[in-house]
Amino acid sequence: MLLHSKSTAALFWSTNVSVLGTPLARLLDEGNFVLLQQDGADETVLWQSFDYPTDTVLPNMVRKTGPDHAVRSWKSSNDPATGDCYYVLDPRGSPELILYRGRATKLWRSGPWNGIAWSGIPEATVVIDGSDTTFVWGLRNPDMIARFYLDPTGTLNRAVWQDKVGRWNLIAYYPKEQCDYYGNCGPNGNCDPYRVAGDFPCTCLPGDGSGGCVRKRTGNLSCGGDGFVKLENAKVPDTTMARLNVDMDLDVCGEECLKNCSCTAYASSNLASGVGCVTLYGDLVDTRVFAGDGQDLYVRVDATELAIFDVNDIFDATGNFSLGNKLGQGGFGSVYKGVLFDGQEIAVKRLSQTSRQGIEEFKNEVRLVSKLQHKNLARLFGCCIHGDEKMLVYEYLQNRSLDFFIFDKTQGLQLDWPRRFEIIIGIARGLLYLHQDSRLKIIHRDLKASNVLLDAAMNPKISDFGLARLFGEDQTEANTNRVVGTYGYMSPEYAMGGLYSTKSDAFSFGVLTLEILSGRRSNQCHQESPSISLIAHVWELWKEGRAMDIVDSSTLGGSDSTDQVMTRCVQIGLLCVQESPVDRPTMSDVVFMLGNATTLPSPKKPAFILQGKYDDMDTIATGSSAIPSTNRVTLSTLVPR
């Protein structure tokens, strides 16, 4: 190509191909500019523009691997010199397109080829022929004029020509959202753009996220207790350092990955045939969720992260549920201490076999609840199902449940007022997390003193989610025909009508607060009036201006300032047990009231039931059945050993 002026002709561009005779140049319909050598009726391609792309890729343009076949941006929109951005087809591991800025900075990645498509890249095909890998982009409508082009900002654009208006129409571009950018959530992070608006899109992949998405390392060198959690509609992590086996099916792939303690995940490399395995090692980088274009990714997790435990591991951990490991027993069954193979101490609750909850429903709910992490929640590691028996696996806490201390004069001396106040605040914060701050909205439904465990530092941890119910994002209340819970803690609308909400938990919190202050059980007969409940007794004292009379001064004696805080807690407790759920504060309100010296509203008449009417019942059943139900999943006593 020559650039002519008035007096000279300067060489502007050349194919650098030497030929004998007179070659023929031709611009083909698909946009390929070719240099041909004719020999009679035969034509030989000497050079073609499709082998030397600039910033544009056209349909049916075969792309090869390697830097010589990279698509490179212009330096600027007005300067066609080579810019800083380029993308290439990387054949290492499982083939994928990678967009770079400079030599080493990855901007975007297509996701590996899975035998059908790339994640989020339509109408593209990979051909693997021996050691050669090529990429072809086609169109379902051959009459459409389209192009891919890389602009100087590092954006890969897909446009079609609109003949009526005489211009290109942009129909897609990459990266187009935060989760598209390479490694947006860091190593072992998962980017989910479909989370609730305003939420941070990054979460940790299954495993220990407490240290910032660091893979949890098992203490067992054989890693034999590990397993996998399936992530659906996922973008498979960067496969640059992955291993590819095109002849291995997915089941064998998982077995082989499990044998290698360094293998952190695996996936199918060919969804079309069902045969093909890609295994990943080390940190998992650049994973995200798609609405429907992703594939299944199996992420390795430690046994305590797996949520579903093998029954043999539970038998080994608890010594076949030996009496020496028994911690306590309640209406639901028994609790046993155990130690997993990696040294993790656990508490195993063997649930009643009369539960009506289905196996899959039970497992799904456990998987969801096991993801909750808060310092005031006892962590639920998972569950175990053996025949008709269901078991919950919790973290083990050194101290007993709260009821052991507050209802015993001697043991109660270990909990002075500052400690009790911190326990009240901790329980409130734990409930607030369940109701509002966690990704899942959960109603506990069985908050009581025996379901609050204390760790070595006497910090409270709410436990026993066996009766908990998940709420939708916009759901405010629900109804059940089968009421289960503990008498004395249930709100009237739940006990008598089966209606429960966050205000039901607020009621239980109010009862528990009054128990912590008084050292008396909610359903314990009062010596001056055997037919009156604790709530009714406190209400009478409050009306008479004698709120501090409910406090055992021998246990919680203090200064005037302490008495003021105690009185404030009594008032908050009464606000929570008001008869109408509309009048009760939310747990967000409660946390604020506990932490600030603002003026509190006067409590209205609380809901209480005369004690003598139901003194032989642990629970009340209403709705379709007139037969009282038993307390299905509650814990009465914990005795650590």
Stockholm file with secondary structure:
# STOCKHOLM 1.0

chainA/1-641         MLLHSKSTAALFWSTNVSVLGTPLARLLDEGNFVLLQQDGADETVLWQSFDYPTDTVLPNMVRKTGPDHAVRSWKSSNDPATGDCYYVLDPRGSPELILYRGRATKLWRSGPWNGIAWSGIPEATVVIDGSDTTFVWGLRNPDMIARFYLDPTGTLNRAVWQDKVGRWNLIAYYPKEQCDYYGNCGPNGNCDPYRVAGDFPCTCLPGDGSGGCVRKRTGNLSCGGDGFVKLENAKVPDTTMARLNVDMDLDVCGEECLKNCSCTAYASSNLASGVGCVTLYGDLVDTRVFAGDGQDLYVRVDATELAIFDVNDIFDATGNFSLGNKLGQGGFGSVYKGVLFDGQEIAVKRLSQTSRQGIEEFKNEVRLVSKLQHKNLARLFGCCIHGDEKMLVYEYLQNRSLDFFIFDKTQGLQLDWPRRFEIIIGIARGLLYLHQDSRLKIIHRDLKASNVLLDAAMNPKISDFGLARLFGEDQTEANTNRVVGTYGYMSPEYAMGGLYSTKSDAFSFGVLTLEILSGRRSNQCHQESPSISLIAHVWELWKEGRAMDIVDSSTLGGSDSTDQVMTRCVQIGLLCVQESPVDRPTMSDVVFMLGNATTLPSPKKPAFILQGKYDDMDTIATGSSAIPSTNRVTLSTLVPR
#=GR chainA/1-641 SS CEEECSSCEEECCCCCCCCSSCCEEEECTTSCEEEEEEETTEEEEEEEGGGSCSSEECTTCEEESSGGGCEEEEEETTEEEEEEEEEEEECSSSCEEEEEETTTEEEEECCCCCSSCBTTBTTEEEEEETTEEEEEECCSSTTCCEEEEECTTSCEEEEEEETTTTEEEEEEEESCSGGGBTTTTCTTEEECTTSCTTSCSEEECSSCCTTSSCCCCCSCTTCTTCEEEEEEEECCCCCTTCEEEEEEEHHHHHHHHHHCTTEEEEEESCTTTSEEEEEEESSCCSEEBCSSSCEEEEEEECGGGSEECCHHHHHHHHTTTCGGGEEEEETTEEEEEEECTTSCEEEEEECCTTCCCCHHHHHHHHHHHTTCCCTTBCCEEEEEEETTEEEEEEECCSSCBHHHHHTCHHHHTTSCHHHHHHHHHHHHHHHHIIIIISSSEEECSCCCGGGEEECTTCCEEECCCTTCEEECTTCCEEECSSCCSCTTTSCHHHHHHCEEEHHHHHHHHHHHHHHHHHCCCTTSCBTTBTTCCHHHHHHHHHHTTCGGGGSCHHHHCCCHHHHHHHHHHHHHHHHHTBSSTTTSCCHHHHHHHHHSCCCCCCCCCBCCCCGGGSTTCSCCCCSSCCSCCCCCSCCCCCCCC
#=GC SS_cons         CEEECSSCEEECCCCCCCCSSCCEEEECTTSCEEEEEEETTEEEEEEEGGGSCSSEECTTCEEESSGGGCEEEEEETTEEEEEEEEEEEECSSSCEEEEEETTTEEEEECCCCCSSCBTTBTTEEEEEETTEEEEEECCSSTTCCEEEEECTTSCEEEEEEETTTTEEEEEEEESCSGGGBTTTTCTTEEECTTSCTTSCSEEECSSCCTTSSCCCCCSCTTCTTCEEEEEEEECCCCCTTCEEEEEEEHHHHHHHHHHCTTEEEEEESCTTTSEEEEEEESSCCSEEBCSSSCEEEEEEECGGGSEECCHHHHHHHHTTTCGGGEEEEETTEEEEEEECTTSCEEEEEECCTTCCCCHHHHHHHHHHHTTCCCTTBCCEEEEEEETTEEEEEEECCSSCBHHHHHTCHHHHTTSCHHHHHHHHHHHHHHHHIIIIISSSEEECSCCCGGGEEECTTCCEEECCCTTCEEECTTCCEEECSSCCSCTTTSCHHHHHHCEEEHHHHHHHHHHHHHHHHHCCCTTSCBTTBTTCCHHHHHHHHHHTTCGGGGSCHHHHCCCHHHHHHHHHHHHHHHHHTBSSTTTSCCHHHHHHHHHSCCCCCCCCCBCCCCGGGSTTCSCCCCSSCCSCCCCCSCCCCCCCC
//
